[in-house]
Amino acid sequence: MPVLPPVAENPRPMYAPETFERTAEAYRFYESLQAAGGWKTLPAGVTALRPGARGDLVEALKTRLALEGDLTSASDSAFDAATTAALKKYQSRHGLSETGLVGRLTLKALNVPIRVRLNQLAASLHRLNGNGFQFAERYVVVNVPGAAVEAVENGQVVQRHVAVVGRPDRPSPVLQARIQSVNLNPTWTAPTSIVKNDIMPKVRADPTFLFKNNMRILNGSGVEVDPNSVSWTGNPSFTVRQDGGPGNALGQVRIDMPNTEAVYMHDTPKQELFKSDIRFHSSGCARVEGVRDLAAWLLRDTQLDRNAIDLAISTGDKLDIKLPKSVPVAWVYLTGWASSDGSVQFRDDIYGLDTPDGITTSTIKARKAKTQPPPQQAKASQKTTDAPAKAAPPAGKT
């Protein structure tokens, strides 16, 4: 299971009002590293190193870890407890499982050239500058390249969750919205694109696919029809709706955040996807590990605590619970940033949006719910708003 920093050890948010200034400081630090020559590429042999090892490879590894400050001293060639701790710190900063050993993904990260790291920080600064997110007492952030979710209250992380986000050909968007409600045992109405590209080919290959997945066919009036009465080629003239339950594509919890992209955060029946360091498998939505805990935090001012949520889900009945006060949420695309504790974080540019020449722009634009006010240009805006957002289209990505 990927290891995110425990909240007790690192309660600082990955996205906060000071993120821009901290990231600018980090950029200057990496500029100084580049001016000093950067770092050398480590050979594949370091993946065989274990605690107790000695020699030139260990010395090269320790020198590399010391350059970015993960190791305080590289004065000897022993793979000791300090080396293990430094590797775990490095892995934490790169969203990798904290094994304390140099695996394939850790070696790949260690060998990313410093010019790429500088470009990632520059890209994040570009995206952060004047994006207008209105930080509130309570808010939620999804960092898409990090495939992670944080619930923040009074400037501190209170929950941190592993997530699964959009794959490169079906990317998750950058947006700002407000969480309005939590849906228990939700149904799922498949978007037309998923019906055409995913469901229709599966039905043609297996006529029992709809039955196995508790899916119903609805006509333009919302009336259920016989699947044999519709054409399974060409453009669909019908809607596919999946009944609620453990096997639903949304799992048993959906966090509703109306927005023009028809995406949201939700549960999933495919819990095994959370166990990988590479978590880009959805069709745009964010699947959240431990989403019931996040739902309980969002609903804490209602009559439903975590136990009540579990009980309500166990009935199998669909239940929509409106938040007494909406909570702002930001989906951001940060591949390099410095959190408020000063740690510099990097994630892979999974969608290829960081240009390689250092003049960094993003093809993703922040897209807000239609009823949101226009973004303010001041970086330090702290105001909140409870203006309701328009309801999202009935279909939703997963």
Backbone hydrogen bonds, N-H to C=O, Kabsch-Sander energy under -0.5 kcal/mol:
donor,donor_aa,acceptor,acceptor_aa,energy
4,L,2,P,-0.7
9,E,6,P,-0.9
10,N,6,P,-2.5
19,T,16,A,-2.0
22,R,18,E,-2.5
23,T,19,T,-2.4
24,A,20,F,-2.2
25,E,21,E,-2.0
26,A,22,R,-2.2
27,Y,23,T,-2.4
28,R,24,A,-1.9
29,F,25,E,-1.9
30,Y,26,A,-2.5
31,E,27,Y,-2.1
32,S,28,R,-1.7
33,L,29,F,-1.8
34,Q,30,Y,-2.4
35,A,31,E,-2.4
36,A,32,S,-1.4
37,G,34,Q,-1.7
38,G,33,L,-2.9
46,V,43,P,-1.8
47,T,44,A,-1.9
48,A,45,G,-1.7
49,L,46,V,-1.2
52,G,79,F,-2.8
53,A,50,R,-2.3
55,G,77,S,-1.1
59,E,55,G,-2.0
60,A,56,D,-2.5
61,L,57,L,-2.3
62,K,58,V,-2.7
63,T,59,E,-2.3
64,R,60,A,-2.0
65,L,61,L,-2.4
66,A,62,K,-2.1
67,L,63,T,-1.3
68,E,64,R,-0.7
69,G,66,A,-1.0
70,D,65,L,-1.7
71,L,65,L,-1.0
79,F,53,A,-2.9
80,D,78,A,-1.5
84,T,80,D,-1.9
85,A,81,A,-2.4
86,A,82,A,-2.3
87,L,83,T,-2.3
88,K,84,T,-2.2
89,K,85,A,-2.2
90,Y,86,A,-2.6
91,Q,87,L,-2.9
92,S,88,K,-2.4
93,R,89,K,-1.9
94,H,90,Y,-0.8
94,H,91,Q,-0.7
95,G,92,S,-1.2
96,L,91,Q,-2.9
99,T,97,S,-1.8
103,G,101,L,-1.2
107,L,103,G,-2.5
108,K,104,R,-2.1
109,A,105,L,-2.0
110,L,106,T,-2.6
111,N,107,L,-1.7
112,V,109,A,-1.5
116,V,113,P,-0.8
117,R,113,P,-1.6
118,L,114,I,-2.5
119,N,115,R,-1.8
120,Q,116,V,-2.3
121,L,117,R,-2.1
122,A,118,L,-2.3
123,A,119,N,-2.5
124,S,120,Q,-2.3
125,L,121,L,-2.3
126,H,122,A,-2.1
127,R,123,A,-2.1
128,L,124,S,-2.6
129,N,125,L,-1.9
131,N,128,L,-1.7
135,F,133,F,-1.1
135,F,381,S,-0.9
139,Y,152,V,-2.1
140,V,328,P,-2.1
141,V,150,E,-2.3
142,V,330,A,-2.7
143,N,148,A,-2.0
144,V,142,V,-0.8
144,V,332,V,-2.7
147,A,143,N,-1.0
147,A,144,V,-1.1
148,A,143,N,-1.3
149,V,161,H,-2.6
150,E,141,V,-2.3
151,A,159,Q,-2.3
152,V,139,Y,-3.1
152,V,150,E,-0.5
153,E,156,Q,-3.0
154,N,137,E,-2.6
156,Q,153,E,-1.9
157,V,11,P,-3.5
158,V,151,A,-2.8
159,Q,151,A,-1.4
161,H,149,V,-3.2
163,A,147,A,-2.4
164,V,287,R,-2.2
165,V,279,R,-2.1
167,R,282,S,-2.3
170,R,167,R,-2.0
175,L,331,W,-1.2
176,Q,367,R,-1.0
177,A,329,V,-2.3
179,I,327,V,-3.7
180,Q,178,R,-0.5
180,Q,256,D,-2.4
181,S,256,D,-1.2
182,V,321,I,-2.6
183,N,254,R,-3.3
184,L,182,V,-0.5
184,L,319,L,-3.6
185,N,252,Q,-2.3
188,W,242,Q,-1.9
190,A,188,W,-0.7
190,A,240,V,-2.2
195,V,191,P,-2.4
196,K,192,T,-2.7
197,N,193,S,-2.6
198,D,194,I,-2.3
199,I,194,I,-2.2
200,M,195,V,-3.0
202,K,198,D,-1.3
203,V,199,I,-2.3
204,R,200,M,-2.3
205,A,201,P,-1.7
206,D,202,K,-2.1
209,F,206,D,-2.4
212,K,208,T,-2.6
213,N,209,F,-1.5
214,N,211,F,-1.3
215,M,210,L,-2.6
216,R,241,R,-3.2
217,I,225,V,-0.5
218,L,216,R,-0.5
218,L,239,T,-2.8
219,N,223,V,-2.6
222,G,219,N,-2.2
225,V,217,I,-2.7
229,S,226,D,-2.3
230,V,227,P,-1.2
239,T,218,L,-2.8
241,R,216,R,-2.5
241,R,239,T,-0.5
242,Q,188,W,-3.2
243,D,214,N,-2.9
245,G,251,G,-0.5
248,N,245,G,-1.7
251,G,248,N,-2.4
253,V,250,L,-0.9
254,R,183,N,-2.5
255,I,265,M,-3.3
256,D,181,S,-2.2
256,D,254,R,-0.7
262,A,259,N,-1.3
265,M,255,I,-1.2
266,H,286,A,-2.2
267,D,250,L,-1.2
267,D,253,V,-2.5
271,Q,269,P,-1.1
273,L,270,K,-1.6
274,F,271,Q,-1.5
275,K,272,E,-1.6
276,S,273,L,-1.0
279,R,277,D,-0.7
281,H,165,V,-1.0
282,S,165,V,-2.4
284,G,285,C,-0.5
286,A,264,Y,-2.2
287,R,164,V,-2.8
287,R,285,C,-0.6
288,V,266,H,-2.6
289,E,162,V,-2.7
289,E,287,R,-0.5
291,V,288,V,-1.1
293,D,290,G,-1.1
294,L,290,G,-1.3
295,A,291,V,-2.5
296,A,292,R,-2.3
297,W,293,D,-2.0
298,L,294,L,-2.2
299,L,295,A,-2.0
300,R,297,W,-1.0
302,T,299,L,-2.3
305,D,303,Q,-0.7
309,I,305,D,-2.4
310,D,306,R,-2.4
311,L,307,N,-2.3
312,A,308,A,-2.5
313,I,309,I,-2.4
314,S,310,D,-2.0
315,T,311,L,-0.8
315,T,312,A,-0.7
316,G,313,I,-1.5
319,L,184,L,-2.1
321,I,182,V,-3.1
321,I,319,L,-0.5
322,K,320,D,-0.5
323,L,180,Q,-2.6
327,V,179,I,-1.6
329,V,177,A,-2.4
330,A,140,V,-2.2
331,W,175,L,-2.9
332,V,142,V,-2.8
332,V,330,A,-0.6
334,L,332,V,-0.5
335,T,333,Y,-0.6
336,G,120,Q,-0.6
337,W,345,Q,-2.1
339,S,337,W,-0.5
339,S,343,S,-2.1
340,S,13,P,-1.1
342,G,339,S,-2.4
345,Q,337,W,-3.7
345,Q,343,S,-0.6
346,F,93,R,-2.3
347,R,335,T,-2.7
350,I,348,D,-2.1
352,G,349,D,-1.8
355,T,353,L,-0.8
358,G,355,T,-0.8
360,T,358,G,-1.2
365,K,363,T,-0.5
367,R,174,V,-1.7
368,K,366,A,-0.5
369,A,176,Q,-1.3
372,Q,369,A,-2.2
381,S,378,A,-1.1
396,G,189,T,-1.9
397,K,262,A,-1.7
